[in-house]
């Protein structure tokens, strides 16, 4: 199926105002893609509203934005809404999902299972990051990949590829990064701003969470838990849990890594990571979640003991988990 990039480009050129939104609790790809598309639309002379109900994560406060990121929708929505990195409309938050007009929505995403909820849907799971897709739009529209646009694209691709260490790292995304560098991107400075954002509180949280680490299935599953007491006791938030599950992947022999974070009295967010053929998206789907083969998530409401038991059993049923060395 051909990419609808030309159709999307025509919509961007021929309409006046746009709402740009991504999933709640945005990660680097969601924020980077949002900022990048905002810069692109500004370059085209369009009116732009950047929206996310969770606001701008503190760790990305350094990122230049073409417009402030609003946590409230305007009374009248712009001509078109462009959703980015959002696998389902409910992930946009209750306010926008209730007001979303599918006939005036462009859906740009790379998640498997996206239900194509827009009038125009560009959903390509082969893309390493939605920020890379925005870069393709910029090329189509003749906008140079420089300045704030380049910095935002780089944030998106470098975070969603794990600094080019994940299996979704493609030759094309490395070539894109080289193009950004040739265009003047301050690689050292941006990487420092992305990586060097830790606080003493976050270090204390990670110390606590590491104390909860258990290994199951002969060390092939690494599991850690973050409770509300951990967050409240260290003065941290869910933002400070970011990257912890990826950190667990450094453990030799751990093929499936899981972080279970408390969201309510008996409400738990699962973050799952794997490598190669180990498909954690299938595990997440069993709990009503989704994502990618090697990075997925879900939400469960149950006592913690039940969550851990069911999760351990589900991982144990993954094809070949106990057989492959």
C-alpha positions as a Markdown table, in Angstrom:
| # | Residue | x | y | z |
|---|---|---|---|---|
| 1 | Unk | 0.0 | 0.0 | 0.0 |
| 2 | Unk | 1.5 | 3.4 | -1.0 |
| 3 | Unk | 2.3 | 5.9 | 1.7 |
| 4 | Unk | -0.3 | 8.7 | 1.9 |
| 5 | Unk | 2.5 | 11.2 | 2.4 |
| 6 | Unk | 1.5 | 13.2 | -0.7 |
| 7 | Unk | -2.2 | 13.4 | 0.4 |
| 8 | Unk | -1.1 | 14.6 | 3.9 |
| 9 | Unk | 1.2 | 17.1 | 2.4 |
| 10 | Unk | -1.7 | 18.5 | 0.3 |
| 11 | Unk | -3.8 | 18.8 | 3.5 |
| 12 | Unk | -1.0 | 20.7 | 5.3 |
| 13 | Unk | -0.5 | 23.0 | 2.3 |
| 14 | Unk | -4.2 | 23.8 | 1.6 |
| 15 | Unk | -5.7 | 24.3 | 5.0 |
| 16 | Unk | -5.2 | 27.2 | 7.5 |
| 17 | Unk | -5.1 | 25.9 | 11.0 |
| 18 | Unk | -4.0 | 22.7 | 12.8 |
| 19 | Unk | -4.2 | 21.0 | 16.1 |
| 20 | Unk | -1.1 | 18.8 | 16.7 |
| 21 | Unk | -1.5 | 16.2 | 19.4 |
| 22 | Unk | 0.1 | 13.0 | 20.7 |
| 23 | Unk | -0.6 | 10.4 | 23.3 |
| 24 | Unk | -0.9 | 11.2 | 27.0 |
| 25 | Unk | 2.3 | 11.0 | 29.1 |
| 26 | Unk | 4.4 | 11.7 | 26.0 |
| 27 | Unk | 7.8 | 10.1 | 25.5 |
| 28 | Unk | 10.6 | 11.6 | 23.4 |
| 29 | Unk | 9.1 | 10.5 | 20.1 |
| 30 | Unk | 5.7 | 12.0 | 20.9 |
| 31 | Unk | 7.2 | 15.3 | 22.0 |
| 32 | Unk | 9.8 | 15.4 | 19.3 |
| 33 | Unk | 7.3 | 14.6 | 16.5 |
| 34 | Unk | 4.9 | 17.2 | 17.9 |
| 35 | Unk | 7.5 | 19.9 | 18.0 |
| 36 | Unk | 8.8 | 19.0 | 14.6 |
| 37 | Unk | 5.4 | 19.1 | 12.9 |
| 38 | Unk | 4.7 | 22.4 | 14.7 |
| 39 | Unk | 7.9 | 23.9 | 13.2 |
| 40 | Unk | 7.0 | 22.5 | 9.8 |
| 41 | Unk | 3.5 | 24.0 | 9.9 |
| 42 | Unk | 4.9 | 27.3 | 11.1 |
| 43 | Unk | 7.3 | 27.3 | 8.1 |
| 44 | Unk | 4.3 | 26.9 | 5.9 |
| 45 | Unk | 2.7 | 29.9 | 7.5 |
| 46 | Unk | -0.1 | 28.0 | 9.3 |
| 47 | Unk | -1.8 | 28.6 | 12.6 |
| 48 | Unk | -0.8 | 25.9 | 15.0 |
| 49 | Unk | -2.0 | 24.7 | 18.4 |
| 50 | Unk | 0.2 | 22.1 | 20.1 |
| 51 | Unk | -1.7 | 20.0 | 22.6 |
| 52 | Unk | -1.1 | 17.3 | 25.2 |
| 53 | Unk | -3.2 | 17.0 | 28.4 |
| 54 | Unk | -0.2 | 15.8 | 30.3 |
| 55 | Unk | 1.9 | 18.9 | 29.4 |
| 56 | Unk | 5.6 | 19.0 | 28.6 |
| 57 | Unk | 7.6 | 16.5 | 30.6 |
| 58 | Unk | 10.2 | 18.2 | 32.8 |
| 59 | Unk | 13.0 | 16.2 | 31.2 |
| 60 | Unk | 12.2 | 17.8 | 27.8 |
| 61 | Unk | 11.7 | 21.3 | 29.1 |
| 62 | Unk | 14.9 | 22.3 | 27.2 |
| 63 | Unk | 13.4 | 21.6 | 23.8 |
| 64 | Unk | 12.6 | 24.6 | 21.6 |
| 65 | Unk | 8.9 | 24.6 | 20.7 |
| 66 | Unk | 7.3 | 26.7 | 17.9 |
| 67 | Unk | 4.3 | 27.3 | 20.2 |
| 68 | Unk | 3.8 | 26.5 | 23.9 |
| 69 | Unk | 2.4 | 23.1 | 24.6 |
| 70 | Unk | -1.2 | 23.6 | 25.7 |
| 71 | Unk | -2.9 | 21.2 | 28.2 |
| 72 | Unk | -6.4 | 22.5 | 27.3 |
| 73 | Unk | -8.2 | 22.4 | 24.0 |
| 74 | Unk | -9.3 | 25.6 | 22.3 |
| 75 | Unk | -13.1 | 26.3 | 22.4 |
| 76 | Unk | -13.2 | 25.8 | 18.6 |
| 77 | Unk | -11.0 | 23.2 | 17.1 |
| 78 | Unk | -8.7 | 24.1 | 14.2 |
| 79 | Unk | -9.5 | 23.0 | 10.6 |
| 80 | Unk | -7.6 | 19.7 | 11.0 |
| 81 | Unk | -6.3 | 17.6 | 13.9 |
| 82 | Unk | -3.0 | 15.7 | 13.3 |
| 83 | Unk | -2.4 | 12.9 | 15.8 |
| 84 | Unk | 1.1 | 11.6 | 16.3 |
| 85 | Unk | 2.5 | 8.4 | 17.8 |
| 86 | Unk | -1.0 | 7.5 | 19.1 |
| 87 | Unk | -2.1 | 3.9 | 18.7 |
| 88 | Unk | -5.8 | 4.5 | 19.6 |
| 89 | Unk | -7.9 | 7.7 | 19.9 |
| 90 | Unk | -8.5 | 7.1 | 23.7 |
| 91 | Unk | -4.7 | 7.5 | 24.2 |
| 92 | Unk | -5.2 | 11.2 | 23.2 |
| 93 | Unk | -6.9 | 11.8 | 26.6 |
| 94 | Unk | -10.6 | 12.0 | 27.4 |
| 95 | Unk | -11.1 | 15.7 | 26.3 |
| 96 | Unk | -9.7 | 15.3 | 22.7 |
| 97 | Unk | -11.0 | 11.8 | 22.1 |
| 98 | Unk | -14.5 | 13.0 | 22.9 |
| 99 | Unk | -14.3 | 15.9 | 20.5 |
| 100 | Unk | -12.2 | 14.3 | 17.8 |
| 101 | Unk | -13.7 | 14.6 | 14.3 |
| 102 | Unk | -12.5 | 11.5 | 12.3 |
| 103 | Unk | -13.3 | 13.3 | 9.0 |
| 104 | Unk | -10.9 | 16.1 | 9.9 |
| 105 | Unk | -8.1 | 14.0 | 11.4 |
| 106 | Unk | -4.8 | 12.9 | 10.0 |
| 107 | Unk | -3.4 | 9.9 | 11.9 |
| 108 | Unk | 0.4 | 9.4 | 11.7 |
| 109 | Unk | 1.7 | 6.5 | 13.7 |
| 110 | Unk | 3.9 | 3.4 | 13.8 |
| 111 | Unk | 2.1 | 1.1 | 16.3 |
| 112 | Unk | 0.8 | -2.3 | 15.3 |
| 113 | Unk | -2.9 | -2.5 | 15.8 |
| 114 | Unk | -3.7 | 1.2 | 15.1 |
| 115 | Unk | -7.4 | 1.1 | 14.1 |
| 116 | Unk | -7.0 | 3.8 | 11.4 |
| 117 | Unk | -9.2 | 6.3 | 13.2 |
| 118 | Unk | -8.5 | 9.3 | 10.9 |
| 119 | Unk | -9.8 | 10.4 | 7.5 |
| 120 | Unk | -6.2 | 9.9 | 6.3 |
| 121 | Unk | -4.1 | 7.3 | 8.1 |
| 122 | Unk | -0.3 | 6.9 | 7.7 |
| 123 | Unk | 0.5 | 4.0 | 9.9 |
| 124 | Unk | 3.7 | 2.2 | 9.2 |
| 125 | Unk | 5.1 | -0.2 | 11.9 |
| 126 | Unk | 8.4 | -0.4 | 9.9 |
| 127 | Unk | 9.1 | 3.2 | 10.8 |
| 128 | Unk | 11.5 | 3.5 | 13.8 |
| 129 | Unk | 9.9 | 6.7 | 15.1 |
| 130 | Unk | 7.1 | 9.0 | 14.1 |
| 131 | Unk | 9.6 | 11.9 | 14.2 |
| 132 | Unk | 11.3 | 10.2 | 11.2 |
| 133 | Unk | 7.9 | 10.3 | 9.4 |
| 134 | Unk | 7.6 | 14.0 | 10.1 |
| 135 | Unk | 11.0 | 14.4 | 8.5 |
| 136 | Unk | 9.7 | 12.7 | 5.4 |
| 137 | Unk | 6.8 | 15.2 | 5.3 |
| 138 | Unk | 9.3 | 18.1 | 5.6 |
| 139 | Unk | 11.3 | 16.8 | 2.7 |
| 140 | Unk | 8.1 | 16.4 | 0.6 |
| 141 | Unk | 7.2 | 20.0 | 1.4 |
| 142 | Unk | 10.7 | 21.3 | 0.8 |
| 143 | Unk | 11.4 | 22.4 | 4.4 |
| 144 | Unk | 15.1 | 22.1 | 5.4 |
| 145 | Unk | 15.9 | 19.8 | 8.3 |
| 146 | Unk | 17.7 | 22.4 | 10.3 |
| 147 | Unk | 17.2 | 24.4 | 13.5 |
| 148 | Unk | 14.4 | 23.6 | 15.9 |
| 149 | Unk | 12.9 | 21.2 | 13.4 |
| 150 | Unk | 16.1 | 19.1 | 13.2 |
| 151 | Unk | 16.5 | 19.1 | 17.0 |
| 152 | Unk | 13.0 | 17.8 | 17.5 |
| 153 | Unk | 13.4 | 15.1 | 14.8 |
| 154 | Unk | 16.6 | 14.0 | 16.4 |
| 155 | Unk | 15.0 | 13.8 | 19.9 |
| 156 | Unk | 12.3 | 11.6 | 18.4 |
| 157 | Unk | 14.5 | 9.1 | 16.6 |
| 158 | Unk | 17.3 | 8.8 | 19.2 |
| 159 | Unk | 14.9 | 8.1 | 22.0 |
| 160 | Unk | 12.7 | 5.6 | 20.1 |
| 161 | Unk | 15.7 | 3.7 | 18.9 |
| 162 | Unk | 17.5 | 3.6 | 22.3 |
| 163 | Unk | 20.3 | 5.8 | 20.9 |
| 164 | Unk | 20.4 | 3.5 | 17.9 |
| 165 | Unk | 20.8 | 0.3 | 19.9 |
| 166 | Unk | 17.3 | -1.2 | 19.3 |
| 167 | Unk | 16.3 | -3.6 | 16.6 |
| 168 | Unk | 14.2 | -0.8 | 14.9 |
| 169 | Unk | 17.4 | 1.1 | 14.0 |
| 170 | Unk | 17.4 | 1.1 | 10.2 |
| 171 | Unk | 20.0 | 2.4 | 7.7 |
| 172 | Unk | 17.5 | 5.1 | 6.8 |
| 173 | Unk | 17.3 | 6.5 | 10.3 |
| 174 | Unk | 21.1 | 6.6 | 10.6 |
| 175 | Unk | 21.2 | 8.4 | 7.2 |
| 176 | Unk | 18.6 | 10.8 | 8.5 |
| 177 | Unk | 20.7 | 11.5 | 11.6 |
| 178 | Unk | 23.7 | 12.2 | 9.4 |
| 179 | Unk | 21.6 | 14.6 | 7.4 |
| 180 | Unk | 20.6 | 16.4 | 10.6 |
| 181 | Unk | 24.3 | 16.6 | 11.6 |
| 182 | Unk | 25.3 | 17.9 | 8.2 |
| 183 | Unk | 22.6 | 20.6 | 8.6 |
| 184 | Unk | 24.2 | 21.9 | 11.7 |
| 185 | Unk | 22.7 | 19.9 | 14.6 |
| 186 | Unk | 24.7 | 20.3 | 17.8 |
| 187 | Unk | 24.9 | 16.5 | 18.4 |
| 188 | Unk | 27.0 | 16.7 | 21.6 |
| 189 | Unk | 24.8 | 19.4 | 23.1 |
| 190 | Unk | 21.5 | 17.7 | 22.3 |
| 191 | Unk | 22.7 | 14.3 | 23.5 |
| 192 | Unk | 23.8 | 15.9 | 26.8 |
| 193 | Unk | 20.4 | 17.6 | 27.2 |
| 194 | Unk | 18.6 | 14.3 | 26.5 |
| 195 | Unk | 20.7 | 12.2 | 28.9 |
| 196 | Unk | 21.8 | 14.5 | 31.7 |
| 197 | Unk | 18.5 | 15.2 | 33.3 |
| 198 | Unk | 18.6 | 13.2 | 36.5 |
| 199 | Unk | 18.0 | 14.5 | 40.0 |
| 200 | Unk | 19.1 | 13.1 | 43.4 |
| 201 | Unk | 15.5 | 12.2 | 44.0 |
| 202 | Unk | 15.4 | 10.1 | 40.9 |
| 203 | Unk | 18.6 | 8.3 | 41.9 |
| 204 | Unk | 17.0 | 7.5 | 45.3 |
| 205 | Unk | 13.9 | 6.1 | 43.5 |
| 206 | Unk | 16.0 | 3.9 | 41.3 |
| 207 | Unk | 17.9 | 2.6 | 44.4 |
| 208 | Unk | 14.6 | 1.6 | 45.9 |
| 209 | Unk | 13.2 | 0.0 | 42.8 |
| 210 | Unk | 16.4 | -2.0 | 42.2 |
| 211 | Unk | 15.8 | -3.4 | 45.6 |
| 212 | Unk | 12.5 | -4.9 | 44.3 |
| 213 | Unk | 14.2 | -6.6 | 41.4 |
| 214 | Unk | 13.4 | -10.4 | 41.0 |
| 215 | Unk | 14.5 | -12.8 | 38.3 |
| 216 | Unk | 12.1 | -15.5 | 37.1 |
| 217 | Unk | 12.1 | -18.2 | 34.4 |
| 218 | Unk | 15.7 | -19.1 | 35.2 |
| 219 | Unk | 16.8 | -15.5 | 34.9 |
| 220 | Unk | 15.2 | -14.9 | 31.5 |
| 221 | Unk | 12.6 | -12.5 | 33.0 |
| 222 | Unk | 13.6 | -9.5 | 35.1 |
| 223 | Unk | 10.8 | -7.9 | 37.1 |
| 224 | Unk | 10.7 | -4.7 | 39.2 |
| 225 | Unk | 7.9 | -2.9 | 41.0 |
| 226 | Unk | 7.3 | 0.8 | 41.7 |
| 227 | Unk | 4.7 | 1.6 | 44.4 |
| 228 | Unk | 3.1 | 4.9 | 45.3 |
| 229 | Unk | 5.1 | 4.7 | 48.6 |
| 230 | Unk | 8.3 | 4.6 | 46.5 |
| 231 | Unk | 7.2 | 7.7 | 44.5 |
| 232 | Unk | 5.9 | 9.6 | 47.5 |
| 233 | Unk | 8.8 | 8.7 | 49.7 |
| 234 | Unk | 11.3 | 10.1 | 47.2 |
| 235 | Unk | 9.3 | 13.0 | 46.0 |
| 236 | Unk | 9.3 | 11.7 | 42.5 |
| 237 | Unk | 6.7 | 11.1 | 39.8 |
| 238 | Unk | 6.1 | 8.6 | 37.0 |
| 239 | Unk | 8.4 | 10.6 | 34.8 |
| 240 | Unk | 11.3 | 9.5 | 37.0 |
| 241 | Unk | 10.5 | 5.9 | 36.1 |
| 242 | Unk | 11.3 | 6.5 | 32.5 |
| 243 | Unk | 14.1 | 4.3 | 31.1 |
| 244 | Unk | 14.2 | 2.0 | 34.1 |
| 245 | Unk | 12.8 | -0.9 | 32.2 |
| 246 | Unk | 15.3 | -0.3 | 29.4 |
| 247 | Unk | 18.0 | -0.3 | 32.1 |
| 248 | Unk | 17.0 | -3.8 | 33.1 |
| 249 | Unk | 17.8 | -5.0 | 29.6 |
| 250 | Unk | 21.5 | -4.6 | 30.5 |
| 251 | Unk | 21.1 | -7.7 | 32.7 |
| 252 | Unk | 22.9 | -10.7 | 31.1 |
| 253 | Unk | 20.4 | -13.4 | 30.2 |
| 254 | Unk | 17.3 | -11.3 | 30.8 |
| 255 | Unk | 15.2 | -11.7 | 27.6 |
| 256 | Unk | 12.0 | -10.1 | 28.9 |
| 257 | Unk | 12.1 | -7.1 | 31.3 |
| 258 | Unk | 9.1 | -5.7 | 33.1 |
| 259 | Unk | 8.4 | -2.7 | 35.2 |
| 260 | Unk | 5.1 | -2.7 | 37.2 |
| 261 | Unk | 4.2 | 0.8 | 38.4 |
| 262 | Unk | 1.3 | 1.6 | 40.7 |
| 263 | Unk | -1.2 | 4.0 | 39.3 |
| 264 | Unk | -4.0 | 3.6 | 41.9 |
| 265 | Unk | -4.9 | 1.5 | 44.9 |
| 266 | Unk | -5.1 | -1.7 | 42.7 |
| 267 | Unk | -4.2 | -0.2 | 39.3 |
| 268 | Unk | -0.9 | -1.1 | 37.8 |
| 269 | Unk | 0.9 | 0.0 | 34.6 |
| 270 | Unk | 3.0 | -2.6 | 32.9 |
| 271 | Unk | 6.0 | -1.7 | 30.8 |
| 272 | Unk | 7.5 | -4.6 | 28.9 |
| 273 | Unk | 10.7 | -4.8 | 26.9 |
| 274 | Unk | 12.4 | -7.6 | 25.0 |
| 275 | Unk | 14.9 | -8.2 | 22.2 |
| 276 | Unk | 14.9 | -10.1 | 18.9 |
| 277 | Unk | 12.0 | -12.5 | 18.3 |
| 278 | Unk | 10.6 | -12.3 | 21.9 |
| 279 | Unk | 7.2 | -10.7 | 21.3 |
| 280 | Unk | 6.1 | -8.7 | 24.4 |
| 281 | Unk | 3.3 | -7.0 | 22.4 |
| 282 | Unk | 1.5 | -10.4 | 22.5 |
| 283 | Unk | 1.8 | -10.5 | 26.3 |
| 284 | Unk | 0.6 | -6.9 | 26.6 |
| 285 | Unk | -2.4 | -7.7 | 24.3 |
| 286 | Unk | -3.4 | -10.4 | 26.7 |
| 287 | Unk | -3.9 | -7.7 | 29.3 |
| 288 | Unk | -5.7 | -5.3 | 27.0 |
| 289 | Unk | -2.6 | -3.4 | 26.0 |
| 290 | Unk | -0.4 | -3.1 | 23.0 |
| 291 | Unk | 2.7 | -1.5 | 21.5 |
| 292 | Unk | 5.6 | -3.0 | 19.5 |
| 293 | Unk | 7.2 | -6.4 | 19.4 |
| 294 | Unk | 10.0 | -5.4 | 21.7 |
| 295 | Unk | 8.3 | -2.6 | 23.6 |
| 296 | Unk | 4.8 | -2.8 | 24.9 |
| 297 | Unk | 2.5 | -1.8 | 27.8 |
| 298 | Unk | -0.8 | -2.4 | 29.5 |
| 299 | Unk | -2.9 | -1.4 | 32.5 |
| 300 | Unk | -4.2 | -3.9 | 35.0 |
| 301 | Unk | -6.6 | -3.5 | 37.9 |
| 302 | Unk | -6.0 | -6.3 | 40.5 |
| 303 | Unk | -4.1 | -6.9 | 43.7 |
| 304 | Unk | -0.3 | -6.7 | 43.2 |
| 305 | Unk | 0.2 | -10.4 | 44.0 |
| 306 | Unk | -2.4 | -11.4 | 41.3 |
| 307 | Unk | -0.8 | -9.0 | 38.8 |
| 308 | Unk | 2.7 | -10.5 | 39.3 |
| 309 | Unk | 1.4 | -14.1 | 39.2 |
| 310 | Unk | -0.6 | -13.5 | 36.0 |
| 311 | Unk | 2.2 | -11.6 | 34.4 |
| 312 | Unk | 4.9 | -14.2 | 35.2 |
| 313 | Unk | 2.6 | -17.0 | 33.8 |
| 314 | Unk | 1.9 | -15.0 | 30.6 |
| 315 | Unk | 5.6 | -14.4 | 30.0 |
| 316 | Unk | 6.3 | -18.1 | 30.7 |
| 317 | Unk | 3.9 | -19.0 | 27.8 |
| 318 | Unk | 5.8 | -16.9 | 25.3 |
| 319 | Unk | 6.9 | -19.3 | 22.5 |
| 320 | Unk | 10.4 | -20.7 | 23.1 |
| 321 | Unk | 11.1 | -18.6 | 26.2 |
| 322 | Unk | 12.4 | -21.6 | 28.1 |
| 323 | Unk | 13.8 | -23.4 | 25.1 |
| 324 | Unk | 16.1 | -20.9 | 23.4 |
| 325 | Unk | 19.4 | -20.1 | 25.0 |
